[in-house]
Amino acid sequence: MLELRDLSCGYGRSAVVQGIDLEVGTDEVVSIMGHNGAGKTTLLRAVVGLIPAMGGTVALDGADVTAKPTNKRVKDGMAYVPQGQQCFAHLSTLENLRLVADGRGRGKALIAEQLDMFPALKGLLGRQAGLLSGGQRQQLAIARALITEPRLLILDEPTEGIQPNVVAEIEATVVDLAARGGLSVLLVEQHLGFALQAASRYYVLRGGRIASHGETGSGAETDVREAMAI
């Protein structure tokens, strides 16, 4: 579903991430891990087109999208949830969802589907999004992204600053989404337990390059910790 080949990106003339080869298969969850400053968010921003590639290619489902702007990549099936539980704080929970759903043929049905997936939001539809807890805002951000019916969901630190019980809910949702079929997930996560439990494969970034990668399972946590020098 996603294929990065020799991808380099950064800001100005400074390359933050260099020579990245990475794949996310159809209906697969893949985790990217690494310390702060390793280049994880920069890499995601290049994948969705928020910053240009300095070299290499980004392909979505076999089609080269390296030169496409972000809105075209979204139309092609990417959805991006940046870190920080971002929402339109002055709008209600329902208004946040309607912003994305309005104009879509299945708009009302898509909102209903997301409320079934995140039932905690049902009782908060009239509340300003800025007054929600961090966990509630994160669920809203993911629900809003899923309304676009993506083929690839990109999550940047979805558990950052979230209470443990909501972390478990988000993990279960990510696993369930991939199991249903029709959606691949690229997950940037520092919570090792979550990252390795939710994903089938992982990559570790260090100094803007891939330090290690492999399948999750027995021995994976040791390999990740060694690659991150924990």
Salt bridges, closest charged atoms under 4 A:
GLU3 OE2 - ARG5 NH2 3.01
GLU23 OE2 - ARG5 NH2 2.29
GLU28 OE2 - ARG201 NE 2.77
ASP61 OD2 - ARG151 NH1 2.65
ASP76 OD2 - LYS68 NZ 2.62
GLU113 OE2 - ARG106 NH2 2.28
ASP116 OD1 - LYS122 NZ 3.11
GLU149 OE2 - ARG106 NH1 2.85
ASP176 OD2 - ARG180 NE 2.92
GLU221 OE2 - ARG225 NE 3.08
